[in-house]
């Protein structure tokens, strides 16, 4: 093995946390290497998000929404076209092309910011030391004062359900099914399961969602979650809540799923073409050599940190391998803050203002506290709500499902949370993120001029509602 290459900082992982950390380090003049082995040995940067997560799923969501619109909604707009025919091969090809453009874009940004991409699997071998095993088996030695772990996460497993990426798939396999299932069972009513389930439902599958809890989307405001479930049910998705899967057996033609009530009772067997397992994700910390620097992950595999510092000097961790929401934008924020701290600047992440989004139709987006959390805290709050049925732009676009709900402190009027379900709310929740970052009052939003006619007016009207002066409903 050749003499070690010396860097200021080495980042292990090339997903949203890792590549943003590398770019920021390059911008700050640090000599940086990003070690990444690709997904399943692939030669692309971007991690799960770009390759088999956020980006390809959004490509399929958009395409399936266009297919549904052409099949079911064009006529009411006065657009008469023949019944659309699905070309699944082309739909998958355009998805792959979009992903390829994005991953190539990261390579360009690496070159622009003088980041060295070291291809292969990285392993810490001691303080300041990393060995990289390349695709050809060759080992490269790297050294740096600081090492950042940004290796992300993997789909979680479930006893009795073996993912074969054939008939039983995880979120990765669900992005590339070879056909539209006649029937699809989804285990888990979280964000990933509902997004992917909605894709295949729009393309023609009968979708049954099995959830252990008595509600969908844990962590979402309960009122919004109920509205969301009603909407998905109206679209044809079937929910079996308070239910657990105890086994699944795949055959050449399909899969048999055994389901039991959580509270006890008779088991039933559901037959389906495919089974999608979406019961969360787990941190990817195996094989990183953490023991060489005295780091022991907790029982769930997470690395404990304090302002992104681990228990080992010079070793940092960000993104899904640390506690907190497993979201790409959370990893990005931590990436910037961690690198700026390493560079001697003041890194900061406001964990109370990290938005969450479900990219279904309707979309769901939220930031800050839910009503349930505020009640548990005993904090007095006021509520402002505004329905999209009363929003001019939503009405003329036939997108009136949903509402905006704003929660504000009963005394100070500070915005404590915003919960949106409806058209394009993923693009609008950022307004409340900014407002909350500056600790704005609901009145600040209510008295800010918004363009008319836009869906964003619903944000203002809901804020007006906190003090009872909503004007358009």
BELUR-V559961 format. One record per run of one state. SS is the DSSP state (@ for helix, = for strand, . for the rest). FROM is the first residue (numbers start at 0). TO is the last residue. If there is no record, write none. Layout:
ss:SS from:FROM to:TO
ss:SS from:FROM to:TO
This chain:
ss:. from:0 to:3
ss:= from:4 to:11
ss:. from:12 to:14
ss:@ from:15 to:26
ss:. from:27 to:30
ss:= from:31 to:35
ss:. from:36 to:37
ss:@ from:38 to:40
ss:. from:41 to:45
ss:@ from:46 to:51
ss:. from:52 to:52
ss:@ from:53 to:71
ss:. from:72 to:73
ss:@ from:74 to:76
ss:. from:77 to:86
ss:@ from:87 to:111
ss:. from:112 to:113
ss:= from:114 to:118
ss:. from:119 to:119
ss:= from:120 to:125
ss:. from:126 to:127
ss:= from:128 to:132
ss:. from:133 to:137
ss:= from:138 to:148
ss:. from:149 to:151
ss:= from:152 to:154
ss:. from:155 to:156
ss:= from:157 to:157
ss:. from:158 to:159
ss:= from:160 to:160
ss:. from:161 to:166
ss:= from:167 to:168
ss:. from:169 to:169
ss:@ from:170 to:173
ss:. from:174 to:181
ss:= from:182 to:186
ss:. from:187 to:189
ss:@ from:190 to:201
ss:. from:202 to:204
ss:= from:205 to:209
ss:. from:210 to:220
ss:@ from:221 to:233
ss:. from:234 to:236
ss:= from:237 to:239
ss:. from:240 to:241
ss:= from:242 to:249
ss:. from:250 to:253
ss:= from:254 to:260
ss:. from:261 to:266
ss:= from:267 to:271
ss:. from:272 to:272
ss:= from:273 to:276
ss:. from:277 to:279
ss:= from:280 to:282
ss:. from:283 to:288
ss:@ from:289 to:292
ss:. from:293 to:304
ss:= from:305 to:305
ss:. from:306 to:307
ss:= from:308 to:308
ss:. from:309 to:313
ss:= from:314 to:316
ss:. from:317 to:317
ss:@ from:318 to:320
ss:. from:321 to:326
ss:@ from:327 to:341
ss:. from:342 to:349
ss:@ from:350 to:352
ss:. from:353 to:354
ss:= from:355 to:357
ss:. from:358 to:361
ss:= from:362 to:367
ss:. from:368 to:369
ss:@ from:370 to:376
ss:. from:377 to:379
ss:= from:380 to:386
ss:@ from:387 to:389
ss:. from:390 to:390
ss:@ from:391 to:395
ss:. from:396 to:401
ss:= from:402 to:408
ss:. from:409 to:412
ss:= from:413 to:421
ss:. from:422 to:423
ss:@ from:424 to:436
ss:. from:437 to:439
ss:= from:440 to:440
ss:@ from:441 to:445
ss:. from:446 to:455
ss:@ from:456 to:465
ss:. from:466 to:472
